Amino acid sequence: MQPYFLPYIGYFQLIASVDKFVIYDNIKYTKKGWINRNRMLQNGADKIFSIPLAKASDRLDIVEREISPDFSRQKLLSQFRGCYLKAPYFEDVWPLIESIVLFQDENLFRYIENSIVLICDYLDIDTEIIVSSTVAANHDLISQDRVLALCEALGANTYVNASGGMELYSKEIFQQKGINLKFIQSKSFEYAQFNNDFVPWLSVIDVVMYNSVEVIQEQLTKVDIV
């Protein structure tokens, strides 16, 4: 799975549903994706926040990209504080958010990886997280072939992907390799965002600000794997 900075709750539902979770560091960074940006709630509407990157070739892998020296961690924290200061779990969550944003590493992948690991710790998700480049597999392969190579190298008999992968992967081809291909389907999770209409598909920061750990942990199990 690609790394995403403070991804939405479905990302953590997937992590919690598997024994091992492989996070890609050695795939191409895509500027039109959501790797280094996400959405938070501001005045009842969604607002994009992002990690600015240093200028570099579009051909570089995620792990080869660096954070811009102009990135102000304090400014991002101020944005989060302004949006969530009155959220019910702000005091509980704020030390976690500070640890994530103030993490002192200019490498994009390691900065994002740290955010994912810390959120997992906060939610008591004990799934083993594996960085793709550490797996002894053929990393020159692409798409489905690359996933199969990683699965075989790790001795997997089941591979679980987000539902968006249904159009990308073939259950028949996975089965030929002795691997069951399954997809996780998250169920709707709506919660009170003060008196505003619910805004879905926000960063996990919104979820932890408005919900207790116990409620989120229960939600992590509310998935279908087919």
N, C-alpha and C positions, 0 to 999 in steps of 0.2 A: 504494500500500500504506500502511496505517496505520503510524505510528511506534510502536515498542514499546521499552521500556527493557531493554537487554541481552536481546534476544529469543533464542529457541531457534535451533539450528543451521540448521533449514530456511529461516529468514528469509534467512540469508546464502547458502545454496545458491541461492535465487531471485535474489538480487542478483548473484551470480557467474555466473549463467546468461544474463544479458541485457546489452545494450549500454548501455541507459539505464534507471535505476530511479527511478520517481516516488514520492516520499514525501509523503503528504497532511499539510498543516498547516492547511488551511482546511475541515475537516469537523468535525462536532460531536463533542465529547468524550463518551465513554460511560463512566459510572462503574462499570458492571458488567463492563467489558472488562478487557483486560490492558495497556492503554497505559502506565500508570505503575507496574505491579507485575509480578512474575515469581516464579519458584521456584528455590531453591538447595537443595543437599544438606546436611542437618544430622543427624549421628548415624545415617546410613543411611536417612533418610526425607526427603521433600520438605518444604520450609518456604517460605512466601511472604514476600517482602520487597517494600517499596513506597516510592514517593516521595509523601509527604503533600502535598496541595494546599491552597492558600488557598481559603476559602469564596467561591463565586461562583455565578452562574446556571448551571443545567444546559443552557441554550440556547447557551452560548458554544462557539466552535470551539476546537480543541486549542491553536492558536497564541495564543488569548486567555486561556488558563489560566496561573496563576502557581503556583509552588511555595510551600508554606507557610513562613513565617518560622521555624516551629518545627522544620523539617527539619534534623536533625543529620547532616551528612555524615560526621563522625568516628564516630558511632554505627553508621552503615551499614557503614563500612569495618571497624569492629571486629567486626561480625557476619560479614562476608566472611572476615576474618582467622581468626576462631575456627573457621569451617567448613572452611577450605581451607589452613590453615597447613602441614599435613603432606602436601598434595597434591604430586605429583612435579614440577609445573611452576610452583609457587607463586612462587619467586624470579624466574623469567623473566616472569611475568605481572603480578606485584604493581604495578610502576610504571605499567602500563597501567590497571589498576583504579583506582589512586589518581588518575590523570589524568581518568578518567571521572567518578568520584564527587565529586572536589573541584572540578570545573568550576564556575566562578563566573558562573552565569547563572540568574536566577530564573524565566525563561520556560520553561514545561514543554516546548514543542516544541523549542526550541533546545537544551535540556539533553539531551533524548533523542536528537535528531539528532546531537549531538556524540558520544554513546556509540556510535552506529551507524557514524559516519565513522571513529572511532578503532579500532574492531574491524576494519573493512574494511582500514584501513592495516596493522594487525598481521598480518592474514591475506593481505596483498598482493592484495586485490581492487581492481582499478582501474576498475570500472564507474562511469560518470558518474551521480552522484546529483542529482536535480532536485527542488526543492521545488515542490509543485503550484501554489501561488499565483503563482509566477513565470511560469507558462505562460499564453500569451494564448489562453485558451479560455473558454467559458461556464461559470462556476463555480456558476451557479444550478441547473444540471442535477443530477440525482441518479442513483445506482446505475450501471447499464450505460450510460445516455446520457452520463453524465459521463466515464466511462472512454473511450468512443468519441470524445468531444470532445477529450480530452487526447491520445489517439493521433493524431487527425487534425492537431491543432495541432503535434505533434512530428514529423509525417511518417512515422509508424510503419507498417510493413506486417505486423508480427507483434506480438501482445500475449501475454505469458506471465503467468499468474496461478497462485496456489497452488491445489492441488486442491480446496480448499473452495469455490472459485468456480464449480465445475461446475454447481451448482444455481442460480447467480445470472446467468450469462451464456449467450447463445445463439451458437453458432458460425455459424449461418446469418445472423443479423443482422450479426455482425462481417464476414462474408464479403461481404455486400451493400455494405459500406463499403470493400471491398478490403483488409481486415485479417484475417490468420490468427489465430484464437484458439487458444492452446495452454495446457496446464496442466502444472505441474511435479509430479512424484511422487518424493518422497524415499525412499531405501531405508534400511532399518534400520541404525542406527549404535550399536552397543553397545561399551562399553569398561570397563576395570576401574575400579571406584570402591572401591579397597582390597579388602577381603574381603567387602563387602556385596553383596547381590543388586542387580542393575542397576536404577536408577530412571530412567525415560525422561522426555522432555519437560521437561527443566530448562533454565534460562537458559544462554546461551552461556558464561557465566562457569564453569560446571561443565565444559564441553567443553575450554576453554583451560587449565583447571587440571590436567586429567588427560591431555591429549594434546599432542604436539609440533605446531608449526606445519605441518610436512611431512605429518603424518598427517591433520590437519584439511583441508589443501589438497587432499589426495587424496580426502577424503570429499566435498568441495564438488562434485566432478565426478560423483559416484555418484548421478545422478538420471536419471529418464526424463522427457522432455518430449513429451507426446502431444496 
